[in-house]
Amino acid sequence: MARISLKEKEFFAAFDRLPDAEGRIMEMVSRAARPIGFYRFERVEVSPVEDARLWASFSKASQGAERLPIFCRSKGEGEWMLRMSGALALIRFGMTHRLYNEASPAKLWWEGDCFWREGTGRDDGVRRSYEIALATIGQDDPLAVAEIMMVLWRSFGELGIRDEDLSVRVNAVGCGVCRAAFRSAMTAYLRPRSGRLCKVCRVGARRAPVRLAACSDERCRAIIENAPQMLDFLCDSCGRHLRTLFECFDEARLPYFLDSTLYREESFFSDIIFEFRYKAAHGEDSDAGEGPGSVVLAEGGRMSRVGKAMTGKRFGAVAGVILLDNALDAAVAAAPEAPRHSPVFVVQLGELAKRKSLVLVERLREGGIPMFASFGRDSIRAQLKAAERAGTNLALVLGQKEALDGTVIVREVMSGIQETVRQDKIVDFLKERVMGK
């Protein structure tokens, strides 16, 4: 792997942006952070460098080949690598502070520059990206994935990007069990057809056969059309996770596209992965936002495998990243910032209530009412205690009965006095009760 000295200032000078671009990115950060703050992700600072030894654990787990590190050597301090992924930096932050052992999941976000290589030579494919990364540490269930995707979707709305110009692509790439079975099936399918593949796929078919699904060569696409599908090899756990995730999307009315060609074979993201693409970059007739003309504005997925590679044991984690450099041309003029008021706390009990709570939270956001929530907790007592610590006196309790009949219980945290309100009237009720309107 190529290594550089931190004294080589000319290397970093190649990354300088025009002042206008820097100014626009800072403006975009402040706008995109509004939904992130509304969903109560806590901003943290992460180190600009990582221990170089960390890369060995990723390489052993066959992860991270999409972004190769830039190693640095400083006198007396050993070897380091520059921060190459905001999502990875947040997972490492959670590992360092042992946040995965907390009773409730930690919701973090960060913004800043990342540096990496796309080649192995000294000057090959050096890249810089300004990213907004958010992660949930200690939880990787479908609701955690759906919540992060909802936050990303609303952040793009704050940037002025129209919903119809966004394409949300999702795919299940499987856990270690079902992914191994799928790779074997793909290898057996491609073996007699390897002579008809393009040169790149012919070389990589043996090492990473699933990468062929993303190849744009017409010959490879014709072969892949009849190839085995990952969905047919999902284990019970992965299949159940995917179905529940789609139910969350449907409840929250988040449009999505199940893309069986979306694979990140050696990515930090695993199991469930997603991308947000800017369709207008590829043309008005593109439904999926695919092809060489489309632009990836955000990416993410589960990162439990990364957590295991770091700590040696599995812990749940989900992350999403907004690539602000890619979004420069898509973002439009700034929107006015919403006023802030005393928040309420959303309490949900049961799987159906958890899915319905996404809709309730969106109602509150659209109505300009800040809120707290603790989606990782199950007992009402634990969630009400979290509401007390958050400093709010009102909790919105959504259980199985309320989820079915379209109501919500408004409960005073300190006194326990409560009343039932229809969900479609809750914003008007809270504006009168909490905000004095």
C-alpha positions as a Markdown table, in Angstrom:
| # | Residue | x | y | z |
|---|---|---|---|---|
| 1 | Met | 0.0 | 0.0 | 0.0 |
| 2 | Ala | 1.3 | 3.4 | -0.9 |
| 3 | Arg | 2.4 | 5.6 | 2.0 |
| 4 | Ile | 2.9 | 9.4 | 2.3 |
| 5 | Ser | 4.5 | 11.7 | 4.7 |
| 6 | Leu | 2.4 | 14.3 | 6.5 |
| 7 | Lys | 4.9 | 16.9 | 5.4 |
| 8 | Glu | 3.9 | 16.5 | 1.8 |
| 9 | Lys | 1.7 | 19.6 | 1.7 |
| 10 | Glu | 1.5 | 19.6 | -2.1 |
| 11 | Phe | -0.4 | 16.3 | -1.8 |
| 12 | Phe | -3.2 | 17.9 | 0.1 |
| 13 | Ala | -3.1 | 21.0 | -2.0 |
| 14 | Ala | -4.7 | 19.0 | -4.8 |
| 15 | Phe | -7.8 | 18.7 | -2.6 |
| 16 | Asp | -8.4 | 22.4 | -2.3 |
| 17 | Arg | -12.0 | 23.5 | -3.2 |
| 18 | Leu | -13.0 | 26.8 | -4.6 |
| 19 | Pro | -14.2 | 29.2 | -1.9 |
| 20 | Asp | -17.7 | 29.3 | -3.4 |
| 21 | Ala | -17.9 | 25.5 | -3.2 |
| 22 | Glu | -16.7 | 25.5 | 0.4 |
| 23 | Gly | -19.3 | 28.2 | 1.3 |
| 24 | Arg | -22.1 | 26.2 | -0.3 |
| 25 | Ile | -21.1 | 23.0 | 1.5 |
| 26 | Met | -21.2 | 24.7 | 4.9 |
| 27 | Glu | -24.7 | 26.1 | 4.0 |
| 28 | Met | -25.8 | 22.6 | 3.0 |
| 29 | Val | -24.6 | 21.2 | 6.3 |
| 30 | Ser | -26.6 | 23.6 | 8.4 |
| 31 | Arg | -29.8 | 22.8 | 6.3 |
| 32 | Ala | -29.4 | 19.1 | 6.1 |
| 33 | Ala | -28.7 | 18.9 | 9.9 |
| 34 | Arg | -32.3 | 20.1 | 10.7 |
| 35 | Pro | -34.0 | 16.7 | 10.3 |
| 36 | Ile | -30.9 | 15.0 | 11.9 |
| 37 | Gly | -31.4 | 17.2 | 15.0 |
| 38 | Phe | -35.1 | 16.7 | 15.0 |
| 39 | Tyr | -34.6 | 12.9 | 15.2 |
| 40 | Arg | -32.3 | 13.5 | 18.1 |
| 41 | Phe | -29.0 | 12.3 | 16.7 |
| 42 | Glu | -26.2 | 13.7 | 18.8 |
| 43 | Arg | -23.3 | 15.5 | 17.1 |
| 44 | Val | -19.8 | 14.2 | 18.0 |
| 45 | Glu | -16.2 | 15.0 | 16.9 |
| 46 | Val | -14.1 | 12.2 | 15.5 |
| 47 | Ser | -10.4 | 11.9 | 14.9 |
| 48 | Pro | -9.0 | 12.9 | 11.5 |
| 49 | Val | -6.7 | 9.8 | 11.6 |
| 50 | Glu | -7.2 | 6.2 | 12.5 |
| 51 | Asp | -4.8 | 3.6 | 13.8 |
| 52 | Ala | -3.2 | 1.9 | 10.7 |
| 53 | Arg | -3.6 | -1.5 | 12.4 |
| 54 | Leu | -7.3 | -1.2 | 12.1 |
| 55 | Trp | -7.0 | -1.8 | 8.4 |
| 56 | Ala | -5.6 | -5.3 | 8.9 |
| 57 | Ser | -8.9 | -6.4 | 10.6 |
| 58 | Phe | -10.9 | -5.1 | 7.7 |
| 59 | Ser | -8.7 | -6.8 | 5.1 |
| 60 | Lys | -9.0 | -10.1 | 7.0 |
| 61 | Ala | -12.8 | -9.7 | 6.9 |
| 62 | Ser | -12.8 | -8.8 | 3.2 |
| 63 | Gln | -14.1 | -5.4 | 3.8 |
| 64 | Gly | -13.2 | -1.9 | 2.7 |
| 65 | Ala | -11.8 | -2.6 | -0.7 |
| 66 | Glu | -14.0 | 0.1 | -2.2 |
| 67 | Arg | -12.0 | 2.7 | -0.4 |
| 68 | Leu | -8.3 | 2.1 | 0.2 |
| 69 | Pro | -6.6 | 4.0 | 3.0 |
| 70 | Ile | -3.9 | 6.7 | 2.7 |
| 71 | Phe | -1.3 | 5.8 | 5.3 |
| 72 | Cys | 0.8 | 8.4 | 7.1 |
| 73 | Arg | 3.9 | 8.1 | 9.1 |
| 74 | Ser | 4.8 | 10.7 | 11.8 |
| 75 | Lys | 8.0 | 10.8 | 13.9 |
| 76 | Gly | 7.6 | 9.0 | 17.1 |
| 77 | Glu | 3.9 | 8.3 | 16.6 |
| 78 | Gly | 4.0 | 5.3 | 14.4 |
| 79 | Glu | 1.8 | 4.8 | 11.4 |
| 80 | Trp | -1.7 | 6.2 | 10.9 |
| 81 | Met | -4.3 | 6.3 | 8.1 |
| 82 | Leu | -6.4 | 9.3 | 7.2 |
| 83 | Arg | -10.1 | 9.2 | 8.0 |
| 84 | Met | -11.6 | 7.6 | 4.9 |
| 85 | Ser | -15.3 | 7.2 | 5.9 |
| 86 | Gly | -17.6 | 9.1 | 8.1 |
| 87 | Ala | -19.6 | 6.0 | 8.8 |
| 88 | Leu | -16.5 | 4.0 | 9.8 |
| 89 | Ala | -15.3 | 6.9 | 12.0 |
| 90 | Leu | -18.7 | 6.9 | 13.9 |
| 91 | Ile | -18.5 | 3.1 | 14.4 |
| 92 | Arg | -15.0 | 3.4 | 15.7 |
| 93 | Phe | -16.2 | 6.2 | 18.1 |
| 94 | Gly | -18.9 | 3.9 | 19.4 |
| 95 | Met | -16.4 | 1.1 | 19.9 |
| 96 | Thr | -13.9 | 3.3 | 21.7 |
| 97 | His | -16.6 | 4.6 | 24.1 |
| 98 | Arg | -18.2 | 1.2 | 24.4 |
| 99 | Leu | -21.6 | 2.7 | 23.4 |
| 100 | Tyr | -22.8 | -0.7 | 22.1 |
| 101 | Asn | -23.0 | -1.8 | 25.8 |
| 102 | Glu | -25.5 | 1.0 | 26.7 |
| 103 | Ala | -29.1 | 0.1 | 27.6 |
| 104 | Ser | -30.4 | 2.2 | 24.8 |
| 105 | Pro | -28.9 | 2.7 | 21.3 |
| 106 | Ala | -26.7 | 5.7 | 20.7 |
| 107 | Lys | -27.6 | 8.0 | 17.8 |
| 108 | Leu | -24.6 | 9.9 | 16.5 |
| 109 | Trp | -23.8 | 12.2 | 13.6 |
| 110 | Trp | -20.7 | 14.0 | 12.3 |
| 111 | Glu | -19.6 | 16.1 | 9.3 |
| 112 | Gly | -16.2 | 16.6 | 7.7 |
| 113 | Asp | -13.7 | 15.6 | 5.1 |
| 114 | Cys | -12.7 | 12.0 | 4.2 |
| 115 | Phe | -9.7 | 10.9 | 2.1 |
| 116 | Trp | -9.0 | 7.6 | 0.4 |
| 117 | Arg | -7.5 | 5.9 | -2.7 |
| 118 | Glu | -9.2 | 4.0 | -5.5 |
| 119 | Gly | -5.9 | 2.4 | -6.7 |
| 120 | Thr | -2.7 | 1.1 | -5.2 |
| 121 | Gly | -0.2 | 3.5 | -6.7 |
| 122 | Arg | 1.1 | 6.7 | -5.2 |
| 123 | Asp | -1.1 | 9.0 | -7.3 |
| 124 | Asp | -3.8 | 6.6 | -8.4 |
| 125 | Gly | -7.4 | 7.6 | -7.7 |
| 126 | Val | -6.8 | 9.9 | -4.8 |
| 127 | Arg | -10.3 | 11.1 | -3.6 |
| 128 | Arg | -11.7 | 13.6 | -1.1 |
| 129 | Ser | -15.3 | 13.8 | 0.0 |
| 130 | Tyr | -17.1 | 16.0 | 2.4 |
| 131 | Glu | -19.6 | 13.8 | 4.3 |
| 132 | Ile | -22.5 | 14.0 | 6.8 |
| 133 | Ala | -22.5 | 10.7 | 8.5 |
| 134 | Leu | -25.1 | 9.4 | 11.0 |
| 135 | Ala | -25.2 | 6.1 | 12.8 |
| 136 | Thr | -27.2 | 4.1 | 15.4 |
| 137 | Ile | -24.9 | 2.1 | 17.7 |
| 138 | Gly | -26.3 | -0.8 | 19.5 |
| 139 | Gln | -29.3 | -1.5 | 17.2 |
| 140 | Asp | -29.5 | -2.8 | 13.7 |
| 141 | Asp | -33.2 | -3.9 | 13.4 |
| 142 | Pro | -35.4 | -2.8 | 10.4 |
| 143 | Leu | -36.7 | 0.3 | 12.4 |
| 144 | Ala | -33.1 | 1.6 | 12.8 |
| 145 | Val | -32.4 | 1.2 | 9.1 |
| 146 | Ala | -35.8 | 2.9 | 8.2 |
| 147 | Glu | -35.2 | 5.8 | 10.6 |
| 148 | Ile | -31.8 | 6.6 | 9.1 |
| 149 | Met | -33.2 | 6.4 | 5.6 |
| 150 | Met | -36.1 | 8.7 | 6.6 |
| 151 | Val | -33.6 | 11.2 | 8.0 |
| 152 | Leu | -31.6 | 11.2 | 4.8 |
| 153 | Trp | -34.8 | 11.6 | 2.7 |
| 154 | Arg | -35.9 | 14.6 | 4.8 |
| 155 | Ser | -32.4 | 16.1 | 4.7 |
| 156 | Phe | -32.5 | 16.1 | 0.9 |
| 157 | Gly | -35.9 | 17.9 | 1.2 |
| 158 | Glu | -34.2 | 20.6 | 3.3 |
| 159 | Leu | -31.6 | 20.9 | 0.5 |
| 160 | Gly | -34.4 | 21.7 | -1.9 |
| 161 | Ile | -34.0 | 18.4 | -3.9 |
| 162 | Arg | -37.4 | 17.3 | -5.2 |
| 163 | Asp | -38.8 | 13.9 | -4.2 |
| 164 | Glu | -39.3 | 13.0 | -7.8 |
| 165 | Asp | -35.6 | 13.6 | -8.5 |
| 166 | Leu | -34.5 | 11.1 | -5.9 |
| 167 | Ser | -34.4 | 7.3 | -6.3 |
| 168 | Val | -34.0 | 5.2 | -3.2 |
| 169 | Arg | -32.4 | 1.8 | -4.1 |
| 170 | Val | -32.4 | -1.0 | -1.5 |
| 171 | Asn | -31.0 | -4.6 | -1.6 |
| 172 | Ala | -30.4 | -7.5 | 0.7 |
| 173 | Val | -26.9 | -8.9 | 0.2 |
| 174 | Gly | -27.3 | -11.5 | 3.0 |
| 175 | Cys | -25.4 | -12.5 | 6.1 |
| 176 | Gly | -22.4 | -14.8 | 6.1 |
| 177 | Val | -24.6 | -17.9 | 5.8 |
| 178 | Cys | -26.8 | -17.0 | 2.9 |
| 179 | Arg | -24.1 | -15.0 | 1.1 |
| 180 | Ala | -21.9 | -18.0 | 0.9 |
| 181 | Ala | -24.6 | -20.1 | -0.6 |
| 182 | Phe | -25.4 | -17.4 | -3.2 |
| 183 | Arg | -21.7 | -17.0 | -4.1 |
| 184 | Ser | -21.4 | -20.7 | -4.7 |
| 185 | Ala | -24.5 | -20.7 | -6.9 |
| 186 | Met | -23.2 | -17.7 | -8.9 |
| 187 | Thr | -19.8 | -19.3 | -9.4 |
| 188 | Ala | -21.4 | -22.5 | -10.7 |
| 189 | Tyr | -23.7 | -20.4 | -13.1 |
| 190 | Leu | -20.8 | -18.3 | -14.5 |
| 191 | Arg | -18.3 | -21.1 | -14.9 |
| 192 | Pro | -19.6 | -22.3 | -18.3 |
| 193 | Arg | -20.3 | -18.7 | -19.4 |
| 194 | Ser | -17.1 | -17.1 | -18.5 |
| 195 | Gly | -15.9 | -16.9 | -22.1 |
| 196 | Arg | -18.7 | -14.5 | -23.0 |
| 197 | Leu | -18.0 | -12.1 | -20.1 |
| 198 | Cys | -16.2 | -8.8 | -20.6 |
| 199 | Lys | -12.5 | -8.7 | -19.8 |
| 200 | Val | -12.9 | -7.2 | -16.3 |
| 201 | Cys | -15.6 | -9.6 | -15.2 |
| 202 | Arg | -13.8 | -12.6 | -16.7 |
| 203 | Val | -10.9 | -11.8 | -14.4 |
| 204 | Gly | -13.0 | -11.1 | -11.3 |
| 205 | Ala | -15.6 | -13.8 | -11.7 |
| 206 | Arg | -13.8 | -16.3 | -9.6 |
| 207 | Arg | -12.8 | -13.9 | -6.7 |
| 208 | Ala | -16.0 | -11.8 | -6.5 |
| 209 | Pro | -18.7 | -13.3 | -8.8 |
| 210 | Val | -21.6 | -11.1 | -7.4 |
| 211 | Arg | -19.9 | -8.0 | -8.7 |
| 212 | Leu | -21.0 | -8.9 | -12.2 |
| 213 | Ala | -24.5 | -7.9 | -11.3 |
| 214 | Ala | -23.4 | -4.3 | -11.4 |
| 215 | Cys | -21.5 | -4.5 | -14.7 |
| 216 | Ser | -22.8 | -2.1 | -17.4 |
| 217 | Asp | -21.4 | -4.1 | -20.3 |
| 218 | Glu | -24.2 | -5.4 | -22.5 |
| 219 | Arg | -22.7 | -8.9 | -22.7 |
| 220 | Cys | -22.5 | -9.3 | -19.0 |
| 221 | Arg | -26.0 | -7.8 | -18.4 |
| 222 | Ala | -27.5 | -10.3 | -20.8 |
| 223 | Ile | -25.9 | -13.2 | -18.9 |
| 224 | Ile | -26.8 | -11.8 | -15.5 |
| 225 | Glu | -30.5 | -11.6 | -16.4 |
| 226 | Asn | -31.0 | -15.3 | -15.9 |
| 227 | Ala | -28.4 | -15.6 | -13.0 |
| 228 | Pro | -29.4 | -16.7 | -9.5 |
| 229 | Gln | -30.9 | -14.0 | -7.3 |
| 230 | Met | -29.8 | -13.2 | -3.8 |
| 231 | Leu | -33.4 | -13.0 | -2.6 |
| 232 | Asp | -33.8 | -16.7 | -3.3 |
| 233 | Phe | -30.9 | -17.5 | -0.9 |
| 234 | Leu | -31.8 | -15.3 | 2.1 |
| 235 | Cys | -31.9 | -17.2 | 5.4 |
| 236 | Asp | -35.0 | -16.9 | 7.6 |
| 237 | Ser | -33.5 | -14.0 | 9.6 |
| 238 | Cys | -32.4 | -11.9 | 6.6 |
| 239 | Gly | -35.7 | -12.5 | 4.8 |
| 240 | Arg | -37.7 | -11.5 | 7.9 |
| 241 | His | -35.6 | -8.4 | 8.3 |
| 242 | Leu | -36.1 | -7.4 | 4.7 |
| 243 | Arg | -39.9 | -7.9 | 4.9 |
| 244 | Thr | -40.2 | -5.9 | 8.1 |
| 245 | Leu | -38.1 | -3.1 | 6.5 |
| 246 | Phe | -40.4 | -2.8 | 3.6 |
| 247 | Glu | -43.4 | -2.7 | 6.0 |
| 248 | Cys | -41.7 | 0.2 | 7.7 |
| 249 | Phe | -41.2 | 2.0 | 4.3 |
| 250 | Asp | -44.9 | 1.5 | 3.5 |
| 251 | Glu | -46.0 | 2.8 | 6.8 |
| 252 | Ala | -43.8 | 5.9 | 6.5 |
| 253 | Arg | -44.7 | 6.3 | 2.8 |
| 254 | Leu | -41.0 | 6.3 | 1.9 |
| 255 | Pro | -40.7 | 5.4 | -1.8 |
| 256 | Tyr | -38.1 | 2.7 | -2.6 |
| 257 | Phe | -36.8 | 0.5 | -5.4 |
| 258 | Leu | -35.7 | -3.1 | -4.7 |
| 259 | Asp | -32.6 | -3.3 | -6.9 |
| 260 | Ser | -31.1 | -6.8 | -7.2 |
| 261 | Thr | -28.1 | -5.4 | -9.0 |
| 262 | Leu | -27.0 | -3.2 | -6.1 |
| 263 | Tyr | -24.1 | -5.0 | -4.5 |
| 264 | Arg | -21.2 | -3.7 | -2.4 |
| 265 | Glu | -19.2 | -7.0 | -2.1 |
| 266 | Glu | -16.3 | -5.6 | -0.2 |
| 267 | Ser | -17.9 | -2.5 | 1.3 |
| 268 | Phe | -18.1 | -1.5 | 5.0 |
| 269 | Phe | -21.9 | -1.8 | 4.6 |
| 270 | Ser | -23.4 | -5.3 | 4.7 |
| 271 | Asp | -26.6 | -7.4 | 5.0 |
| 272 | Ile | -29.0 | -4.6 | 4.0 |
| 273 | Ile | -27.6 | -1.8 | 1.8 |
| 274 | Phe | -29.1 | 1.3 | 0.2 |
| 275 | Glu | -28.3 | 4.2 | -2.0 |
| 276 | Phe | -30.0 | 7.6 | -2.8 |
| 277 | Arg | -29.5 | 8.6 | -6.4 |
| 278 | Tyr | -30.2 | 11.9 | -8.2 |
| 279 | Lys | -32.3 | 10.8 | -11.1 |
| 280 | Ala | -32.3 | 14.2 | -12.9 |
| 281 | Ala | -28.6 | 13.6 | -13.6 |
| 282 | His | -29.4 | 10.7 | -15.8 |
| 283 | Gly | -32.5 | 12.0 | -17.5 |
| 284 | Glu | -36.2 | 12.5 | -16.9 |
| 285 | Asp | -37.1 | 9.0 | -18.2 |
| 286 | Ser | -35.0 | 7.1 | -15.7 |
| 287 | Asp | -37.2 | 5.4 | -13.0 |
| 288 | Ala | -34.4 | 3.7 | -11.1 |
| 289 | Gly | -31.8 | 6.4 | -11.4 |
| 290 | Glu | -29.2 | 3.9 | -12.7 |
| 291 | Gly | -26.5 | 4.2 | -15.2 |
| 292 | Pro | -23.2 | 6.1 | -15.6 |
| 293 | Gly | -25.0 | 9.5 | -15.7 |
| 294 | Ser | -26.7 | 9.1 | -12.3 |
| 295 | Val | -25.1 | 10.5 | -9.1 |
| 296 | Val | -25.0 | 8.8 | -5.7 |
| 297 | Leu | -26.1 | 11.4 | -3.1 |
| 298 | Ala | -26.1 | 9.1 | -0.1 |
| 299 | Glu | -25.3 | 5.5 | 0.8 |
| 300 | Gly | -25.6 | 3.3 | 3.9 |
| 301 | Gly | -26.6 | 0.0 | 5.4 |
| 302 | Arg | -26.0 | -2.3 | 8.4 |
| 303 | Met | -22.5 | -2.2 | 9.8 |
| 304 | Ser | -22.5 | -5.1 | 12.2 |
| 305 | Arg | -19.8 | -6.9 | 10.4 |
| 306 | Val | -17.5 | -3.9 | 10.8 |
| 307 | Gly | -18.3 | -3.8 | 14.5 |
| 308 | Lys | -17.3 | -7.5 | 14.7 |
| 309 | Ala | -14.1 | -6.9 | 12.8 |
| 310 | Met | -13.2 | -4.1 | 15.3 |
| 311 | Thr | -14.2 | -5.7 | 18.6 |
| 312 | Gly | -14.1 | -9.5 | 17.8 |
| 313 | Lys | -17.8 | -9.8 | 18.8 |
| 314 | Arg | -21.0 | -8.8 | 17.1 |
| 315 | Phe | -22.8 | -5.6 | 18.0 |
| 316 | Gly | -25.6 | -3.9 | 16.1 |
| 317 | Ala | -24.9 | -0.8 | 14.0 |
| 318 | Val | -26.5 | 1.0 | 11.1 |
| 319 | Ala | -25.1 | 4.0 | 9.3 |
| 320 | Gly | -25.9 | 6.4 | 6.4 |
| 321 | Val | -23.7 | 9.0 | 4.7 |
| 322 | Ile | -24.6 | 12.1 | 2.6 |
| 323 | Leu | -22.0 | 12.8 | 0.0 |
| 324 | Leu | -22.2 | 16.6 | -0.1 |
| 325 | Asp | -19.8 | 17.1 | -3.0 |
| 326 | Asn | -22.1 | 15.0 | -5.2 |
| 327 | Ala | -25.1 | 17.0 | -4.0 |
| 328 | Leu | -23.7 | 20.5 | -4.9 |
| 329 | Asp | -25.4 | 20.6 | -8.3 |
| 330 | Ala | -28.7 | 19.1 | -7.0 |
| 331 | Ala | -29.3 | 21.4 | -4.0 |
| 332 | Val | -31.2 | 24.7 | -4.5 |
| 333 | Ala | -31.7 | 27.9 | -2.5 |
| 334 | Ala | -31.9 | 27.8 | 1.3 |
| 335 | Ala | -35.2 | 27.3 | 3.0 |
| 336 | Pro | -36.0 | 29.2 | 6.3 |
| 337 | Glu | -35.2 | 27.4 | 9.5 |
| 338 | Ala | -38.1 | 26.1 | 11.5 |
| 339 | Pro | -38.7 | 27.6 | 15.0 |
| 340 | Arg | -37.8 | 25.5 | 18.0 |
| 341 | His | -40.1 | 24.7 | 20.9 |
| 342 | Ser | -40.2 | 22.4 | 23.9 |
| 343 | Pro | -40.2 | 18.8 | 22.6 |
| 344 | Val | -42.4 | 15.9 | 23.4 |
| 345 | Phe | -41.4 | 12.3 | 23.8 |
| 346 | Val | -42.8 | 9.5 | 21.6 |
| 347 | Val | -43.3 | 6.1 | 23.4 |
| 348 | Gln | -44.1 | 3.1 | 21.3 |
| 349 | Leu | -45.1 | -0.4 | 22.4 |
| 350 | Gly | -44.9 | -3.4 | 20.1 |
| 351 | Glu | -43.8 | -4.0 | 16.5 |
| 352 | Leu | -46.9 | -2.5 | 14.8 |
| 353 | Ala | -46.7 | 0.6 | 17.0 |
| 354 | Lys | -43.0 | 1.0 | 16.1 |
| 355 | Arg | -43.8 | 1.0 | 12.4 |
| 356 | Lys | -46.7 | 3.4 | 13.0 |
| 357 | Ser | -44.6 | 5.7 | 15.1 |
| 358 | Leu | -42.5 | 6.6 | 12.0 |
| 359 | Val | -45.7 | 8.2 | 10.5 |
| 360 | Leu | -46.4 | 10.0 | 13.8 |
| 361 | Val | -42.9 | 11.4 | 14.0 |
| 362 | Glu | -43.2 | 12.7 | 10.5 |
| 363 | Arg | -46.5 | 14.4 | 11.4 |
| 364 | Leu | -44.7 | 16.1 | 14.3 |
| 365 | Arg | -41.8 | 17.2 | 12.1 |
| 366 | Glu | -44.0 | 18.6 | 9.4 |
| 367 | Gly | -46.0 | 20.4 | 12.0 |
| 368 | Gly | -42.8 | 22.0 | 13.5 |
| 369 | Ile | -43.0 | 20.2 | 16.8 |
| 370 | Pro | -39.6 | 18.8 | 18.0 |
| 371 | Met | -39.6 | 15.4 | 19.7 |
| 372 | Phe | -37.5 | 12.7 | 21.4 |
| 373 | Ala | -37.9 | 9.0 | 20.8 |
| 374 | Ser | -36.1 | 5.8 | 22.0 |
| 375 | Phe | -37.0 | 3.2 | 19.4 |
| 376 | Gly | -34.6 | 0.6 | 20.9 |
| 377 | Arg | -36.5 | 0.3 | 24.2 |
| 378 | Asp | -39.6 | -1.9 | 24.6 |
| 379 | Ser | -41.0 | -1.3 | 28.1 |
| 380 | Ile | -43.1 | 1.8 | 28.8 |
| 381 | Arg | -41.4 | 2.3 | 32.1 |
| 382 | Ala | -37.9 | 2.5 | 30.5 |
| 383 | Gln | -39.2 | 4.9 | 27.8 |
| 384 | Leu | -41.0 | 7.2 | 30.3 |
| 385 | Lys | -37.8 | 7.4 | 32.4 |
| 386 | Ala | -35.9 | 8.4 | 29.2 |
| 387 | Ala | -38.6 | 11.1 | 28.7 |
| 388 | Glu | -37.9 | 12.4 | 32.2 |
| 389 | Arg | -34.2 | 12.6 | 31.5 |
| 390 | Ala | -34.9 | 14.4 | 28.2 |
| 391 | Gly | -36.6 | 17.1 | 30.3 |
| 392 | Thr | -40.0 | 17.0 | 28.6 |
| 393 | Asn | -43.4 | 16.8 | 30.5 |
| 394 | Leu | -45.4 | 15.3 | 27.6 |
| 395 | Ala | -45.2 | 11.8 | 26.2 |
| 396 | Leu | -47.2 | 10.5 | 23.2 |
| 397 | Val | -47.9 | 6.8 | 23.9 |
| 398 | Leu | -48.6 | 4.6 | 20.9 |
| 399 | Gly | -49.6 | 1.0 | 21.6 |
| 400 | Gln | -51.2 | -1.8 | 19.7 |
| 401 | Lys | -54.7 | -0.5 | 20.2 |
| 402 | Glu | -53.8 | 3.1 | 19.3 |
| 403 | Ala | -51.9 | 2.0 | 16.2 |
| 404 | Leu | -55.0 | 0.1 | 15.0 |
| 405 | Asp | -57.7 | 2.8 | 15.7 |
| 406 | Gly | -55.6 | 5.9 | 14.7 |
| 407 | Thr | -55.3 | 7.5 | 18.1 |
| 408 | Val | -52.4 | 8.4 | 20.5 |
| 409 | Ile | -52.4 | 8.8 | 24.3 |
| 410 | Val | -51.0 | 12.2 | 25.5 |
| 411 | Arg | -49.6 | 11.7 | 28.9 |
| 412 | Glu | -48.1 | 14.1 | 31.4 |
| 413 | Val | -44.8 | 12.5 | 32.4 |
| 414 | Met | -44.7 | 13.9 | 36.0 |
| 415 | Ser | -48.4 | 13.7 | 37.0 |
| 416 | Gly | -49.4 | 10.7 | 34.9 |
| 417 | Ile | -52.6 | 12.5 | 33.7 |
| 418 | Gln | -53.4 | 11.4 | 30.2 |
| 419 | Glu | -56.0 | 11.8 | 27.4 |
| 420 | Thr | -56.6 | 10.2 | 24.0 |
| 421 | Val | -56.3 | 12.3 | 20.8 |
| 422 | Arg | -56.7 | 11.3 | 17.2 |
| 423 | Gln | -53.4 | 11.1 | 15.3 |
| 424 | Asp | -54.6 | 13.4 | 12.5 |
| 425 | Lys | -55.4 | 16.1 | 15.2 |
| 426 | Ile | -52.3 | 15.7 | 17.3 |
| 427 | Val | -50.3 | 18.5 | 15.7 |
| 428 | Asp | -53.1 | 21.1 | 16.3 |
| 429 | Phe | -53.5 | 19.7 | 19.8 |
| 430 | Leu | -49.8 | 20.1 | 20.7 |
| 431 | Lys | -49.6 | 23.5 | 19.1 |
| 432 | Glu | -52.3 | 24.7 | 21.4 |
| 433 | Arg | -51.1 | 22.7 | 24.5 |
| 434 | Val | -47.3 | 23.0 | 24.2 |
| 435 | Met | -46.6 | 26.0 | 21.9 |
| 436 | Gly | -49.4 | 28.2 | 23.0 |
| 437 | Lys | -50.9 | 28.7 | 19.5 |
